[in-house]
Amino acid sequence: MLAGLMITGSVARGRLSGPEAFPQPNAKRPAEPEPQAQPNPDRLSVALSDPSRPALVKASMVNGGITVKAYDGKEVVVEARARAHERERNEGGPHRLAISSTGLTVEEENNEVRINTESYARPIDLTISVPVHTSLHLSAVNDGDIVVTGVDGELDVNDVNGSVTLNNVSGSAVAHALNGKVLATFVRVNQKSMGFSSLNGDIDVTFPADLKANVSIKSDRGDVFSDFDVQLQATAPREVVEDSRGKGGKYRVKIDKTVHGTINGGGPEIQFTNFQGGIYIRKAGRILLQLLSR
């Protein structure tokens, strides 16, 4: 039996049926394009002004993904690779040339590192190696996920059309994926507030078993599960008023759907907000039962 919290909503999950669900073994497939060889990445290494202090790394991508890994070094190492286009077969005709320039630039001032590329022109993937004690401000828009592994710091991560994954991180995080999943596993948390949100993907976060937190949870069309013993607060419904009549608009009042509770007696606030996905609040070392339909 699943212990802890389960708040039930309704999530529409579609499944294929009929011939379209099973590929035909003898169906003729179009010729696959020939992948071009991956170019060597542009690589820059930057020393910090004071390696004894934590760093702050900022990177923003229009097209492409970001991967950040903690390592035992004292410099920030950045690799940028322009994503190769698939070359269509065109016998006797022109073919696309691989343009591998990334426009990579890295600036450092007082332990703050800013990373820029020409990702507005073509998809570029960043791989960043940072000292363990580093805070991150990362954002991506199209055609790429954000993955962070092993970093200890304050993480601010936002991906519009991709997923956010935080592996074995410590500290605190504010993570948002508009059209993707938010997946996070914490080794240790600090006393900072945190927030996790998505519009069209699941939110799945694993915390240490000794987590102490005040939680606020809102899921419009999804279910909420936890194997923590979440103590829900019996509070009076809160009215939310929107009044734009002074600008020719309407007056609107509604009841806030947010549910509030505590874990292990309460602590810093953690917000979970979702629209069309589920929310999973997991305890490290425990196995949370999965829905068969996932």
LINVEN-V781952 format. One record per residue. N is the residue number from 1. RES is the residue in three letters. PSI is psi in whole degrees, 0 to 359 (999 if undefined). NEAR is the number of other ideal C-beta (glycine too) atoms within 10 Angstrom. Layout:
# LINVEN-V781952
n=N res=RES psi=PSI near=NEAR
n=N res=RES psi=PSI near=NEAR
This chain:
# LINVEN-V781952
n=1 res=MET psi=139 near=3
n=2 res=LEU psi=122 near=10
n=3 res=ALA psi=159 near=13
n=4 res=GLY psi=225 near=16
n=5 res=LEU psi=137 near=21
n=6 res=MET psi=113 near=11
n=7 res=ILE psi=118 near=16
n=8 res=THR psi=131 near=10
n=9 res=GLY psi=210 near=15
n=10 res=SER psi=125 near=8
n=11 res=VAL psi=126 near=16
n=12 res=ALA psi=124 near=6
n=13 res=ARG psi=116 near=7
n=14 res=GLY psi=146 near=5
n=15 res=ARG psi=144 near=6
n=16 res=LEU psi=145 near=8
n=17 res=SER psi=161 near=8
n=18 res=GLY psi=194 near=6
n=19 res=PRO psi=329 near=8
n=20 res=GLU psi=344 near=7
n=21 res=ALA psi=345 near=8
n=22 res=PHE psi=113 near=9
n=23 res=PRO psi=140 near=8
n=24 res=GLN psi=127 near=7
n=25 res=PRO psi=332 near=5
n=26 res=ASN psi=7 near=4
n=27 res=ALA psi=139 near=6
n=28 res=LYS psi=123 near=5
n=29 res=ARG psi=147 near=6
n=30 res=PRO psi=153 near=5
n=31 res=ALA psi=135 near=7
n=32 res=GLU psi=142 near=8
n=33 res=PRO psi=154 near=11
n=34 res=GLU psi=120 near=10
n=35 res=PRO psi=141 near=10
n=36 res=GLN psi=155 near=15
n=37 res=ALA psi=139 near=8
n=38 res=GLN psi=129 near=12
n=39 res=PRO psi=159 near=15
n=40 res=ASN psi=142 near=9
n=41 res=PRO psi=154 near=17
n=42 res=ASP psi=139 near=18
n=43 res=ARG psi=129 near=12
n=44 res=LEU psi=143 near=14
n=45 res=SER psi=130 near=12
n=46 res=VAL psi=129 near=15
n=47 res=ALA psi=147 near=9
n=48 res=LEU psi=151 near=20
n=49 res=SER psi=321 near=12
n=50 res=ASP psi=92 near=9
n=51 res=PRO psi=345 near=13
n=52 res=SER psi=347 near=8
n=53 res=ARG psi=155 near=12
n=54 res=PRO psi=153 near=18
n=55 res=ALA psi=163 near=24
n=56 res=LEU psi=121 near=17
n=57 res=VAL psi=130 near=25
n=58 res=LYS psi=132 near=16
n=59 res=ALA psi=139 near=23
n=60 res=SER psi=132 near=17
n=61 res=MET psi=139 near=27
n=62 res=VAL psi=314 near=19
n=63 res=ASN psi=115 near=20
n=64 res=GLY psi=172 near=24
n=65 res=GLY psi=171 near=22
n=66 res=ILE psi=129 near=27
n=67 res=THR psi=127 near=17
n=68 res=VAL psi=130 near=26
n=69 res=LYS psi=136 near=15
n=70 res=ALA psi=144 near=21
n=71 res=TYR psi=175 near=13
n=72 res=ASP psi=1 near=7
n=73 res=GLY psi=179 near=13
n=74 res=LYS psi=0 near=11
n=75 res=GLU psi=164 near=18
n=76 res=VAL psi=120 near=23
n=77 res=VAL psi=125 near=16
n=78 res=VAL psi=130 near=25
n=79 res=GLU psi=133 near=18
n=80 res=ALA psi=129 near=28
n=81 res=ARG psi=121 near=21
n=82 res=ALA psi=130 near=25
n=83 res=ARG psi=130 near=19
n=84 res=ALA psi=139 near=17
n=85 res=HIS psi=150 near=16
n=86 res=GLU psi=130 near=11
n=87 res=ARG psi=120 near=14
n=88 res=GLU psi=145 near=11
n=89 res=ARG psi=127 near=10
n=90 res=ASN psi=83 near=9
n=91 res=GLU psi=127 near=4
n=92 res=GLY psi=358 near=4
n=93 res=GLY psi=179 near=7
n=94 res=PRO psi=156 near=6
n=95 res=HIS psi=158 near=12
n=96 res=ARG psi=134 near=12
n=97 res=LEU psi=140 near=9
n=98 res=ALA psi=112 near=13
n=99 res=ILE psi=111 near=12
n=100 res=SER psi=2 near=19
n=101 res=SER psi=142 near=14
n=102 res=THR psi=345 near=24
n=103 res=GLY psi=29 near=15
n=104 res=LEU psi=128 near=21
n=105 res=THR psi=142 near=14
n=106 res=VAL psi=128 near=19
n=107 res=GLU psi=140 near=11
n=108 res=GLU psi=132 near=16
n=109 res=GLU psi=120 near=8
n=110 res=ASN psi=46 near=10
n=111 res=ASN psi=8 near=18
n=112 res=GLU psi=124 near=15
n=113 res=VAL psi=125 near=22
n=114 res=ARG psi=131 near=15
n=115 res=ILE psi=130 near=22
n=116 res=ASN psi=149 near=16
n=117 res=THR psi=177 near=27
n=118 res=GLU psi=48 near=16
n=119 res=SER psi=350 near=29
n=120 res=TYR psi=338 near=11
n=121 res=ALA psi=328 near=14
n=122 res=ARG psi=157 near=20
n=123 res=PRO psi=129 near=18
n=124 res=ILE psi=133 near=28
n=125 res=ASP psi=129 near=22
n=126 res=LEU psi=137 near=26
n=127 res=THR psi=120 near=17
n=128 res=ILE psi=125 near=24
n=129 res=SER psi=127 near=18
n=130 res=VAL psi=156 near=27
n=131 res=PRO psi=154 near=21
n=132 res=VAL psi=314 near=14
n=133 res=HIS psi=85 near=15
n=134 res=THR psi=135 near=25
n=135 res=SER psi=152 near=20
n=136 res=LEU psi=138 near=25
n=137 res=HIS psi=106 near=17
n=138 res=LEU psi=141 near=24
n=139 res=SER psi=146 near=17
n=140 res=ALA psi=153 near=28
n=141 res=VAL psi=301 near=18
n=142 res=ASN psi=146 near=15
n=143 res=ASP psi=41 near=18
n=144 res=GLY psi=147 near=25
n=145 res=ASP psi=166 near=19
n=146 res=ILE psi=126 near=27
n=147 res=VAL psi=128 near=20
n=148 res=VAL psi=133 near=27
n=149 res=THR psi=127 near=15
n=150 res=GLY psi=10 near=16
n=151 res=VAL psi=144 near=26
n=152 res=ASP psi=108 near=19
n=153 res=GLY psi=195 near=24
n=154 res=GLU psi=118 near=18
n=155 res=LEU psi=125 near=25
n=156 res=ASP psi=107 near=17
n=157 res=VAL psi=131 near=24
n=158 res=ASN psi=124 near=18
n=159 res=ASP psi=126 near=29
n=160 res=VAL psi=309 near=16
n=161 res=ASN psi=31 near=16
n=162 res=GLY psi=182 near=24
n=163 res=SER psi=159 near=20
n=164 res=VAL psi=127 near=28
n=165 res=THR psi=125 near=23
n=166 res=LEU psi=110 near=25
n=167 res=ASN psi=121 near=15
n=168 res=ASN psi=49 near=16
n=169 res=VAL psi=165 near=25
n=170 res=SER psi=158 near=19
n=171 res=GLY psi=236 near=21
n=172 res=SER psi=163 near=20
n=173 res=ALA psi=143 near=26
n=174 res=VAL psi=112 near=17
n=175 res=ALA psi=131 near=26
n=176 res=HIS psi=134 near=20
n=177 res=ALA psi=109 near=29
n=178 res=LEU psi=310 near=16
n=179 res=ASN psi=29 near=14
n=180 res=GLY psi=185 near=23
n=181 res=LYS psi=155 near=19
n=182 res=VAL psi=115 near=26
n=183 res=LEU psi=130 near=21
n=184 res=ALA psi=142 near=23
n=185 res=THR psi=121 near=17
n=186 res=PHE psi=132 near=21
n=187 res=VAL psi=321 near=15
n=188 res=ARG psi=146 near=13
n=189 res=VAL psi=153 near=21
n=190 res=ASN psi=194 near=13
n=191 res=GLN psi=27 near=8
n=192 res=LYS psi=153 near=13
n=193 res=SER psi=152 near=13
n=194 res=MET psi=161 near=24
n=195 res=GLY psi=141 near=16
n=196 res=PHE psi=128 near=24
n=197 res=SER psi=153 near=20
n=198 res=SER psi=156 near=28
n=199 res=LEU psi=318 near=16
n=200 res=ASN psi=29 near=14
n=201 res=GLY psi=163 near=24
n=202 res=ASP psi=154 near=21
n=203 res=ILE psi=121 near=27
n=204 res=ASP psi=107 near=20
n=205 res=VAL psi=132 near=21
n=206 res=THR psi=128 near=21
n=207 res=PHE psi=160 near=23
n=208 res=PRO psi=151 near=15
n=209 res=ALA psi=335 near=11
n=210 res=ASP psi=17 near=11
n=211 res=LEU psi=133 near=20
n=212 res=LYS psi=122 near=15
n=213 res=ALA psi=151 near=22
n=214 res=ASN psi=130 near=17
n=215 res=VAL psi=142 near=26
n=216 res=SER psi=129 near=17
n=217 res=ILE psi=130 near=23
n=218 res=LYS psi=121 near=19
n=219 res=SER psi=109 near=24
n=220 res=ASP psi=315 near=14
n=221 res=ARG psi=23 near=13
n=222 res=GLY psi=174 near=23
n=223 res=ASP psi=158 near=18
n=224 res=VAL psi=130 near=22
n=225 res=PHE psi=146 near=21
n=226 res=SER psi=144 near=25
n=227 res=ASP psi=11 near=20
n=228 res=PHE psi=155 near=22
n=229 res=ASP psi=88 near=13
n=230 res=VAL psi=120 near=22
n=231 res=GLN psi=105 near=14
n=232 res=LEU psi=141 near=13
n=233 res=GLN psi=132 near=13
n=234 res=ALA psi=88 near=5
n=235 res=THR psi=154 near=10
n=236 res=ALA psi=145 near=5
n=237 res=PRO psi=137 near=9
n=238 res=ARG psi=129 near=11
n=239 res=GLU psi=138 near=9
n=240 res=VAL psi=120 near=12
n=241 res=VAL psi=131 near=8
n=242 res=GLU psi=114 near=10
n=243 res=ASP psi=107 near=11
n=244 res=SER psi=24 near=10
n=245 res=ARG psi=331 near=9
n=246 res=GLY psi=343 near=6
n=247 res=LYS psi=21 near=7
n=248 res=GLY psi=11 near=6
n=249 res=GLY psi=210 near=10
n=250 res=LYS psi=166 near=9
n=251 res=TYR psi=129 near=9
n=252 res=ARG psi=136 near=11
n=253 res=VAL psi=137 near=9
n=254 res=LYS psi=165 near=11
n=255 res=ILE psi=128 near=9
n=256 res=ASP psi=132 near=13
n=257 res=LYS psi=357 near=13
n=258 res=THR psi=135 near=15
n=259 res=VAL psi=136 near=18
n=260 res=HIS psi=147 near=18
n=261 res=GLY psi=181 near=18
n=262 res=THR psi=152 near=17
n=263 res=ILE psi=127 near=23
n=264 res=ASN psi=42 near=14
n=265 res=GLY psi=352 near=9
n=266 res=GLY psi=163 near=14
n=267 res=GLY psi=211 near=16
n=268 res=PRO psi=152 near=15
n=269 res=GLU psi=138 near=14
n=270 res=ILE psi=124 near=23
n=271 res=GLN psi=137 near=16
n=272 res=PHE psi=120 near=24
n=273 res=THR psi=125 near=18
n=274 res=ASN psi=158 near=25
n=275 res=PHE psi=303 near=15
n=276 res=GLN psi=22 near=17
n=277 res=GLY psi=173 near=23
n=278 res=GLY psi=163 near=21
n=279 res=ILE psi=127 near=26
n=280 res=TYR psi=116 near=22
n=281 res=ILE psi=103 near=26
n=282 res=ARG psi=152 near=19
n=283 res=LYS psi=127 near=20
n=284 res=ALA psi=137 near=13
n=285 res=GLY psi=356 near=9
n=286 res=ARG psi=151 near=12
n=287 res=ILE psi=118 near=8
n=288 res=LEU psi=127 near=17
n=289 res=LEU psi=141 near=10
n=290 res=GLN psi=146 near=9
n=291 res=LEU psi=138 near=11
n=292 res=LEU psi=332 near=5
n=293 res=SER psi=355 near=7
n=294 res=ARG psi=999 near=8
